[in-house]
Amino acid sequence: MEGQPARPTTSRDPDETRHRLASEITEVESAMALVASGAASRITLSGLRFGEQLARRFEADARANGLRLDPILWPEDAGCDLIVRKIDE
């Protein structure tokens, strides 16, 4: 109807989602490389939308490189932080 404000859309733009996922993949891979190289003993990536899924996706790669990925979930499934650290021996 005319005169009524348009409803805001709650669906995410697929291109925005792809871009965000690609960016977060790059961040996780870079953090893993940095910790595996010994340049850092621990890195915390904050505010990841796909952090929990990426922790599962990269779990085998992390273990193969002596790393551990620990997601810290936010309330109400709003995202998570991801800690990348060397496995304690």
MDTraj code that builds the backbone (N, CA, C; nanometers):
import mdtraj as md
import numpy as np

residues = "MET GLU GLY GLN PRO ALA ARG PRO THR THR SER ARG ASP PRO ASP GLU THR ARG HIS ARG LEU ALA SER GLU ILE THR GLU VAL GLU SER ALA MET ALA LEU VAL ALA SER GLY ALA ALA SER ARG ILE THR LEU SER GLY LEU ARG PHE GLY GLU GLN LEU ALA ARG ARG PHE GLU ALA ASP ALA ARG ALA ASN GLY LEU ARG LEU ASP PRO ILE LEU TRP PRO GLU ASP ALA GLY CYS ASP LEU ILE VAL ARG LYS ILE ASP GLU".split()
xyz = np.array([
    [0.0830, -0.1189, 0.0000],
    [0.0000, 0.0000, 0.0000],
    [0.0863, 0.1236, 0.0000],
    [0.0366, 0.2246, -0.0644],
    [0.1086, 0.3502, -0.0650],
    [0.0996, 0.4154, 0.0709],
    [0.2045, 0.4869, 0.1049],
    [0.2059, 0.5594, 0.2309],
    [0.2595, 0.4786, 0.3476],
    [0.2696, 0.3458, 0.3322],
    [0.3246, 0.2636, 0.4390],
    [0.4711, 0.2355, 0.4087],
    [0.5537, 0.2423, 0.5120],
    [0.6963, 0.2136, 0.4886],
    [0.7155, 0.0683, 0.4465],
    [0.8131, 0.0476, 0.3631],
    [0.8454, -0.0883, 0.3185],
    [0.9009, -0.1678, 0.4358],
    [0.8662, -0.2951, 0.4380],
    [0.9189, -0.3815, 0.5435],
    [1.0673, -0.4049, 0.5208],
    [1.1467, -0.3964, 0.6275],
    [1.2885, -0.4282, 0.6099],
    [1.3032, -0.5774, 0.5828],
    [1.3905, -0.6088, 0.4948],
    [1.4141, -0.7492, 0.4635],
    [1.5126, -0.8089, 0.5629],
    [1.4842, -0.9302, 0.6092],
    [1.5720, -0.9949, 0.7061],
    [1.6659, -1.0945, 0.6401],
    [1.6455, -1.1231, 0.5107],
    [1.7338, -1.2163, 0.4437],
    [1.8652, -1.1472, 0.4085],
    [1.9718, -1.2255, 0.4149],
    [2.1036, -1.1715, 0.3843],
    [2.1282, -1.1795, 0.2344],
    [2.2002, -1.0841, 0.1861],
    [2.2402, -1.0812, 0.0462],
    [2.3388, -1.1962, 0.0232],
    [2.3123, -1.2848, -0.0741],
    [2.4027, -1.3982, -0.0989],
    [2.5456, -1.3549, -0.1304],
    [2.5623, -1.2450, -0.2034],
    [2.6978, -1.1975, -0.2337],
    [2.7689, -1.1515, -0.1079],
    [2.6973, -1.0855, -0.0201],
    [2.7564, -1.0415, 0.1070],
    [2.7975, -1.1624, 0.1907],
    [2.7130, -1.2653, 0.1924],
    [2.7440, -1.3866, 0.2682],
    [2.8678, -1.4560, 0.2120],
    [2.8754, -1.4675, 0.0801],
    [2.9935, -1.5298, 0.0168],
    [3.1202, -1.4517, 0.0485],
    [3.1112, -1.3196, 0.0393],
    [3.2270, -1.2350, 0.0674],
    [3.2701, -1.2511, 0.2134],
    [3.1742, -1.2508, 0.3035],
    [3.2046, -1.2651, 0.4462],
    [3.2682, -1.4006, 0.4747],
    [3.2136, -1.5069, 0.4171],
    [3.2691, -1.6405, 0.4378],
    [3.4108, -1.6498, 0.3824],
    [3.4337, -1.5977, 0.2630],
    [3.5677, -1.6001, 0.2039],
    [3.6665, -1.5232, 0.2907],
    [3.6238, -1.4102, 0.3424],
    [3.7099, -1.3292, 0.4289],
    [3.7446, -1.4046, 0.5577],
    [3.6453, -1.4698, 0.6171],
    [3.6699, -1.5432, 0.7415],
    [3.7581, -1.6655, 0.7178],
    [3.7426, -1.7311, 0.6032],
    [3.8313, -1.8438, 0.5695],
    [3.9754, -1.7948, 0.5627],
    [3.9973, -1.6823, 0.4959],
    [4.1315, -1.6254, 0.4845],
    [4.1874, -1.5906, 0.6218],
    [4.1051, -1.5344, 0.7089],
    [4.1505, -1.4984, 0.8433],
    [4.1928, -1.6216, 0.9216],
    [4.1132, -1.7288, 0.9149],
    [4.1461, -1.8515, 0.9892],
    [4.2731, -1.9144, 0.9330],
    [4.2835, -1.9235, 0.8014],
    [4.4041, -1.9814, 0.7404],
    [4.5285, -1.9001, 0.7768],
    [4.5176, -1.7691, 0.7762],
    [4.6318, -1.6829, 0.8101],
    [4.6709, -1.6981, 0.9559],
    [4.5722, -1.7039, 1.0444],
    [4.6010, -1.7213, 1.1867],
    [4.6674, -1.8563, 1.2119],
    [4.6184, -1.9603, 1.1446],
    [4.6793, -2.0924, 1.1604],
    [4.8241, -2.0915, 1.1123],
    [4.8502, -2.0276, 1.0001],
    [4.9868, -2.0206, 0.9467],
    [5.0782, -1.9446, 1.0419],
    [5.0295, -1.8371, 1.0979],
    [5.1106, -1.7559, 1.1891],
    [5.1453, -1.8329, 1.3157],
    [5.0477, -1.9016, 1.3726],
    [5.0739, -1.9794, 1.4946],
    [5.1613, -2.1000, 1.4625],
    [5.1354, -2.1678, 1.3524],
    [5.2166, -2.2846, 1.3140],
    [5.3621, -2.2466, 1.2907],
    [5.3863, -2.1250, 1.2417],
    [5.5232, -2.0807, 1.2151],
    [5.5999, -2.0468, 1.3427],
    [5.5272, -2.0308, 1.4521],
    [5.5918, -1.9940, 1.5770],
    [5.5984, -1.8440, 1.5996],
    [5.5481, -1.7653, 1.5059],
    [5.5497, -1.6194, 1.5200],
    [5.4524, -1.5717, 1.6277],
    [5.3534, -1.6545, 1.6591],
    [5.2583, -1.6247, 1.7670],
    [5.2234, -1.7565, 1.8332],
    [5.1995, -1.7535, 1.9626],
    [5.1623, -1.8768, 2.0315],
    [5.0110, -1.8945, 2.0367],
    [4.9386, -1.7837, 2.0151],
    [4.7934, -1.7887, 2.0240],
    [4.7356, -1.6653, 1.9554],
    [4.6283, -1.6842, 1.8801],
    [4.5586, -1.5732, 1.8161],
    [4.4102, -1.5921, 1.8405],
    [4.3419, -1.4834, 1.8749],
    [4.1969, -1.4859, 1.8893],
    [4.1348, -1.4018, 1.7783],
    [4.0527, -1.4666, 1.6970],
    [3.9777, -1.3978, 1.5924],
    [3.8391, -1.3673, 1.6504],
    [3.7997, -1.2427, 1.6472],
    [3.6743, -1.2018, 1.7103],
    [3.5668, -1.1682, 1.6081],
    [3.4440, -1.1941, 1.6473],
    [3.3292, -1.1522, 1.5681],
    [3.3062, -1.2287, 1.4401],
    [3.3396, -1.3570, 1.4400],
    [3.3204, -1.4374, 1.3204],
    [3.1759, -1.4855, 1.3110],
    [3.1158, -1.4689, 1.1968],
    [2.9794, -1.5181, 1.1750],
    [2.9812, -1.6700, 1.1542],
    [3.0884, -1.7214, 1.0909],
    [3.0967, -1.8628, 1.0562],
    [3.2054, -1.9357, 1.1359],
    [3.2451, -1.8810, 1.2483],
    [3.3568, -1.9357, 1.3246],
    [3.3398, -2.0797, 1.3682],
    [3.2221, -2.1149, 1.4157],
    [3.1996, -2.2514, 1.4623],
    [3.2109, -2.3511, 1.3467],
    [3.1539, -2.3173, 1.2326],
    [3.1613, -2.4039, 1.1161],
    [3.3046, -2.4134, 1.0631],
    [3.3771, -2.3019, 1.0652],
    [3.5152, -2.3035, 1.0172],
    [3.6051, -2.3839, 1.1102],
    [3.5778, -2.3800, 1.2404],
    [3.6561, -2.4614, 1.3341],
    [3.6410, -2.6092, 1.3000],
    [3.5198, -2.6504, 1.2673],
    [3.4985, -2.7909, 1.2282],
    [3.5660, -2.8204, 1.0945],
    [3.5542, -2.7280, 1.0001],
    [3.6111, -2.7474, 0.8663],
    [3.7629, -2.7618, 0.8693],
    [3.8295, -2.6808, 0.9539],
    [3.9761, -2.6793, 0.9570],
    [4.0360, -2.7637, 1.0697],
    [3.9536, -2.8401, 1.1398],
    [4.0020, -2.9188, 1.2536],
    [4.1149, -3.0141, 1.2151],
    [4.0990, -3.0893, 1.1075],
    [4.2024, -3.1858, 1.0660],
    [4.3313, -3.1148, 1.0266],
    [4.3204, -3.0054, 0.9530],
    [4.4395, -2.9288, 0.9139],
    [4.5105, -2.8728, 1.0370],
    [4.4321, -2.8252, 1.1306],
    [4.4909, -2.7693, 1.2522],
    [4.5683, -2.8773, 1.3283],
    [4.5062, -2.9912, 1.3497],
    [4.5736, -3.1003, 1.4222],
    [4.7009, -3.1454, 1.3516],
    [4.6958, -3.1520, 1.2194],
    [4.8128, -3.1931, 1.1414],
    [4.9291, -3.0960, 1.1596],
    [4.8983, -2.9733, 1.1931],
    [5.0011, -2.8711, 1.2150],
    [5.0266, -2.8424, 1.3625],
    [4.9762, -2.9298, 1.4511],
    [4.9995, -2.9130, 1.5947],
    [4.9212, -2.7982, 1.6561],
    [4.8052, -2.7700, 1.5986],
    [4.7240, -2.6580, 1.6454],
    [4.5895, -2.7062, 1.6972],
    [4.5274, -2.6182, 1.7733],
    [4.3929, -2.6429, 1.8222],
    [4.3080, -2.5204, 1.7923],
    [4.1834, -2.5428, 1.7514],
    [4.0887, -2.4344, 1.7250],
    [3.9780, -2.4429, 1.8290],
    [3.9648, -2.3400, 1.9097],
    [3.8645, -2.3374, 2.0160],
    [3.7635, -2.2261, 1.9913],
    [3.6411, -2.2612, 1.9480],
    [3.5393, -2.1578, 1.9302],
    [3.4807, -2.1152, 2.0641],
    [3.4537, -1.9875, 2.0779],
    [3.3852, -1.9330, 2.1955],
    [3.2532, -1.8760, 2.1425],
    [3.1458, -1.9487, 2.1675],
    [3.0162, -1.9126, 2.1114],
    [2.9559, -1.7922, 2.1819],
    [2.8907, -1.7080, 2.1044],
    [2.8194, -1.5938, 2.1584],
    [2.6768, -1.6370, 2.1903],
    [2.6117, -1.5666, 2.2812],
    [2.4729, -1.6013, 2.3132],
    [2.3821, -1.5854, 2.1910],
    [2.2780, -1.6658, 2.1888],
    [2.1735, -1.6584, 2.0866],
    [2.2268, -1.6764, 1.9444],
    [2.3323, -1.7557, 1.9307],
    [2.3877, -1.7896, 1.7989],
    [2.4184, -1.6657, 1.7143],
    [2.4721, -1.5630, 1.7791],
    [2.5009, -1.4369, 1.7099],
    [2.6382, -1.4363, 1.6436],
    [2.7162, -1.5408, 1.6595],
    [2.8503, -1.5467, 1.6051],
    [2.9419, -1.6140, 1.7046],
    [3.0705, -1.5992, 1.6836],
    [3.1643, -1.6547, 1.7807],
    [3.3031, -1.5948, 1.7612],
    [3.3859, -1.6148, 1.8618],
    [3.5274, -1.5857, 1.8532],
    [3.5960, -1.7206, 1.8327],
    [3.7154, -1.7188, 1.7776],
    [3.7868, -1.8434, 1.7529],
    [3.9313, -1.8268, 1.7984],
    [3.9725, -1.9126, 1.8908],
    [4.1107, -1.9114, 1.9388],
    [4.1899, -2.0150, 1.8600],
    [4.3025, -1.9727, 1.8046],
    [4.3965, -2.0610, 1.7345],
    [4.5195, -2.0676, 1.8212],
    [4.5568, -2.1892, 1.8664],
    [4.6729, -2.2005, 1.9548],
    [4.7446, -2.3326, 1.9301],
    [4.8686, -2.3377, 1.9753],
    [4.9458, -2.4608, 1.9665],
    [4.8884, -2.5611, 2.0648],
    [4.8929, -2.6880, 2.0274],
    [4.8473, -2.7942, 2.1170],
    [4.9491, -2.8089, 2.2289],
    [4.8993, -2.8104, 2.3529],
    [4.9885, -2.8289, 2.4670],
    [5.0415, -2.9709, 2.4657],
    [5.1718, -2.9828, 2.4815],
    [5.2319, -3.1175, 2.4813],
    [5.2769, -3.1529, 2.6187],
])
top = md.Topology()
chain = top.add_chain()
for i, resn in enumerate(residues, 1):
    res = top.add_residue(resn, chain, resSeq=i)
    for name in ("N", "CA", "C"):
        top.add_atom(name, md.element.get_by_symbol(name[0]), res)
traj = md.Trajectory(xyz[None], top)
